[in-house]
Amino acid sequence: MPFPPSQGAMMSHVIRQYKLEQGALEVQYIEEGFPEFSNRKKSADEIIRRLRDREHLILLSMAPSPDDEASFIPVAFKVGHQLRSAEADPKLARLVQQLSESVDFTRGKVFYSWIGATREGWRCQGHYRALTEQQEEWAHRHGYHCLVVKTKNKFYPMRAVLDHLRFDVIKLEPNPADLGESKVFLAKRLGPDQIERHRTVRTVEDAV
């Protein structure tokens, strides 16, 4: 169930931006808390290989620990990177091919929101929305004209957040055997008017 629209605006989110190596390790660690990722958890080495030679962004949302409110722990994350029209990696080349009819790579830089999630005990509190809005602002500042996302039909809360943020469905690859496993591709053009619609309150700090 998506969080109420007002909740993300009332809560102040603490977001940390990480450099590659440290961020990759943090993402590997936080993904251990997602049993639904059993078959698709990313190792730090895999994340580093994907991001090393391209512009990227690693964000984690922090919240007070249930055991010690003075200590903050990572409860959500979001990782994205530049997607080029010519990609050597087979997975990314396939993605570009899937998007080619809907995304114009000749207009400028395209940002791909690769992986992200919120730990179960902190869902419906606006963390994922705050991370997405921060990702959009960063991408806009760095000259990206479009942000794309690939997800599955069964991830309804994530799709609800993307709907609130006015992402458009640009492609659907149905899975007749299991509709929940159908792939959904979404995109959003980035501009000042889109950024002005953001409403989460965020404090962003560089991880040390």
SVG drawing of the C-alpha trace seen along z (x, -y; Angstrom):
<svg xmlns="http://www.w3.org/2000/svg" viewBox="-3 -25 39 45">
<polyline fill="none" stroke="black" stroke-width="0.4" points="0.0,0.0 1.6,-3.4 2.1,-5.9 -0.5,-8.8 0.7,-11.8 0.9,-14.1 3.1,-11.7 6.2,-12.2 5.8,-16.0 5.6,-15.9 8.6,-13.7 12.2,-15.0 14.4,-12.5 18.1,-12.1 19.8,-10.9 23.4,-10.0 25.3,-10.0 28.1,-7.5 31.2,-7.1 31.5,-4.0 33.4,-1.5 31.8,-2.3 28.4,-2.7 28.6,0.7 29.4,2.4 26.5,0.6 24.1,1.7 25.3,5.3 24.8,5.1 21.3,3.6 20.1,6.1 20.7,8.9 17.6,7.7 15.4,8.3 14.2,12.0 12.3,11.2 15.7,10.5 16.9,14.0 17.6,14.7 18.7,11.2 20.9,9.7 23.7,7.6 27.2,8.1 29.5,5.1 31.8,6.4 28.9,6.5 27.8,3.0 31.4,1.7 31.8,3.3 28.5,1.8 29.2,-1.8 33.0,-2.2 33.3,-3.8 30.1,-5.8 28.4,-8.6 26.3,-7.2 24.5,-8.0 24.3,-5.9 21.8,-7.1 20.7,-5.6 17.9,-6.8 18.7,-6.8 16.4,-6.5 16.8,-6.1 17.6,-2.6 14.8,-0.9 17.4,0.0 19.0,-3.5 17.2,-6.5 20.5,-8.5 22.0,-6.1 20.9,-6.1 20.7,-3.0 20.1,-2.6 16.5,-1.7 16.2,-2.3 18.5,-2.7 18.5,-3.7 21.2,-3.3 21.2,-4.8 23.6,-5.5 24.0,-6.9 22.6,-4.8 24.3,-5.3 22.9,-4.6 25.8,-2.2 26.4,0.2 29.0,3.0 27.4,4.8 24.8,7.3 22.2,6.6 22.4,2.8 22.5,3.2 19.3,5.3 17.8,2.5 18.7,-0.2 17.1,2.0 13.9,2.3 13.7,-1.4 14.7,-2.5 11.2,-3.1 10.2,-5.2 13.4,-7.0 15.3,-9.5 19.0,-9.0 20.0,-11.7 18.4,-14.5 20.9,-14.3 21.8,-12.2 19.5,-9.4 19.6,-8.3 18.6,-4.8 17.3,-4.1 18.8,-0.7 18.0,0.8 16.4,-0.3 14.0,0.8 12.8,0.0 13.2,2.4 9.8,3.8 9.6,2.1 10.1,-1.3 7.8,-1.1 4.9,-3.5 6.9,-6.3 8.0,-8.1 11.6,-6.9 11.4,-5.6 9.7,-8.7 12.3,-10.9 15.1,-9.0 13.4,-9.1 12.9,-12.9 16.6,-13.3 17.7,-11.2 15.6,-13.3 17.1,-16.5 20.6,-15.2 20.0,-14.0 18.5,-17.3 21.5,-19.2 23.9,-16.9 22.3,-17.5 20.0,-14.5 16.8,-15.1 15.1,-11.8 15.0,-9.2 13.9,-5.6 12.9,-2.8 12.3,0.9 10.2,2.9 7.8,5.8 4.0,5.6 3.8,7.2 5.7,4.4 2.5,2.3 3.8,0.0 6.8,-1.0 4.6,-1.6 2.2,-3.7 5.1,-6.0 6.2,-6.3 2.6,-7.1 2.4,-9.9 5.7,-11.3 4.2,-11.3 6.3,-8.6 4.7,-7.3 4.5,-3.7 6.3,-3.5 6.5,0.3 5.0,3.5 6.5,7.0 3.7,9.3 4.5,12.7 1.5,14.8 2.5,17.5 2.5,15.0 1.2,11.5 2.9,10.3 6.3,11.1 5.5,8.9 8.1,6.2 7.0,2.5 9.2,-0.3 8.6,-3.8 10.1,-7.2 10.0,-10.8 11.2,-13.9 13.3,-16.1 12.9,-19.8 12.4,-22.7 8.6,-22.2 8.9,-18.6 11.4,-19.4 9.1,-22.1 6.4,-19.4 8.6,-17.6 7.3,-17.8 9.5,-15.6 11.7,-17.4 15.3,-16.1 18.7,-16.6 21.4,-15.3 24.9,-14.6 28.0,-13.0 29.0,-9.7 32.3,-9.8"/>
</svg>
